[in-house]
Amino acid sequence: MIDHLASAEEFDLLAIAQVVGGLAFKRDSEQEWFRRRFSMYQDILKESWVYQEIGQEFFEKGREEERQREVQRQSQMLMSFVQTHFPEIIALAKQQTEKIKDPEVLQSVILKLIAAQRLDEARQILLDINKSETKH
């Protein structure tokens, strides 16, 4: 099948065959054989719309996962800063930042908190988060 599709230059079908075959071969020895059978076609297959679509899905999934990690990292940084400098409003900070899904908003809040001199300023920055989030 692989040779037939390749000789007929049916590279989109060859890409689909590789994906479907990848579901069928479960044992390591089978997977290695299957991988070797397709290895000579990799450059051609990469041009296939099937490969490009699958690659785009993985790319987007990776970007979203990275974004979530960045939100978590920024949230931890913000909470650490508030705990150190304004422990009186740690509950407010936690409540306000749990809703934020945009790392840029979190970074902006952190920078504003760093500039805050007084507890009332820091509290207001946290209370204004909803306004900041709608601007981004």
C-alpha positions in Angstrom: 0.0 0.0 0.0 2.8 2.4 1.0 4.7 1.9 -2.3 1.5 2.0 -4.4 0.4 5.3 -2.9 3.9 6.8 -3.2 4.3 5.7 -6.8 0.9 7.2 -7.6 2.0 10.4 -5.9 -1.1 10.2 -3.6 0.8 11.9 -0.8 -2.3 13.1 1.1 -3.6 9.5 1.1 -0.1 8.3 2.2 -0.2 10.8 5.1 -3.6 9.5 6.1 -2.4 5.9 5.8 0.5 6.7 8.1 -1.9 8.2 10.7 -4.3 5.3 10.5 -1.4 2.8 10.5 0.0 4.5 13.6 -3.2 3.6 15.4 -3.0 0.0 14.3 0.6 -0.8 15.3 0.9 -1.0 19.0 4.1 -3.0 19.8 7.5 -1.4 19.7 8.8 -3.7 17.0 5.8 -3.0 14.8 6.1 0.7 15.3 9.8 0.7 14.4 9.1 -1.3 11.2 6.3 1.1 10.4 8.4 4.2 11.1 11.2 2.9 8.8 8.7 2.2 6.0 7.6 5.8 6.0 11.0 7.4 6.8 11.9 8.0 3.1 8.7 9.9 2.5 8.9 12.3 5.5 9.9 15.4 3.5 7.1 14.8 1.0 4.5 14.0 3.7 5.3 17.2 5.5 3.9 19.1 2.6 0.6 17.2 2.8 -2.4 19.2 4.1 -3.1 16.3 6.5 0.3 16.7 8.2 0.0 20.4 8.2 -3.4 20.3 9.8 -2.3 17.9 12.5 0.9 20.0 13.1 -1.2 23.1 13.4 -3.4 21.4 16.0 -0.4 20.3 18.0 1.1 23.8 17.7 -2.1 25.5 19.0 -2.4 23.0 21.8 1.2 23.6 22.8 0.6 27.4 22.7 -2.4 27.1 24.9 -0.6 24.8 27.4 2.3 27.3 27.5 -0.2 30.2 28.1 -1.7 28.3 31.0 1.7 27.6 32.5 2.5 31.3 32.1 -0.7 32.3 33.8 0.1 30.0 36.7 3.6 31.3 37.0 2.5 34.9 36.9 -0.2 34.2 39.5 2.3 32.6 41.8 4.6 35.5 41.4 1.8 38.0 42.2 0.7 36.0 45.3 4.3 35.8 46.5 4.7 39.6 46.1 1.5 40.4 47.9 2.3 37.9 50.7 5.6 39.6 51.2 4.6 43.3 50.8 0.9 43.4 51.6 -0.1 40.3 53.5 -3.3 42.0 54.7 -4.8 41.7 51.3 -3.7 38.2 50.4 -7.3 36.9 50.3 -8.4 39.7 48.0 -5.4 39.0 45.7 -6.3 35.3 45.5 -9.9 36.1 44.8 -9.2 38.6 42.1 -6.4 36.7 40.3 -8.2 33.3 40.2 -10.4 34.7 37.4 -7.6 36.0 35.2 -6.6 33.8 32.2 -4.4 36.4 30.4 -0.7 36.4 31.5 -0.4 40.0 30.2 -3.1 41.2 32.6 -1.3 39.5 35.5 2.0 41.0 34.5 0.4 44.4 34.3 -1.0 44.0 37.8 2.3 42.8 39.2 4.0 45.9 37.8 1.4 48.2 39.3 1.7 46.4 42.7 5.5 46.9 42.6 4.9 50.6 42.2 2.3 50.7 45.0 3.6 52.5 48.1 0.7 51.9 50.4 -1.8 49.2 51.3 -4.7 51.2 50.0 -3.0 51.6 46.6 -2.4 47.9 46.4 -6.0 47.1 47.4 -7.3 49.5 44.7 -5.1 47.9 42.1 -6.5 44.5 42.9 -10.1 45.9 42.9 -9.4 47.4 39.5 -8.4 44.1 37.9 -11.7 43.6 36.2 -11.3 47.0 34.5 -7.7 46.0 33.4 -8.8 42.6 32.0 -11.5 44.1 29.8 -8.9 46.4 28.1 -6.8 43.4 27.0 
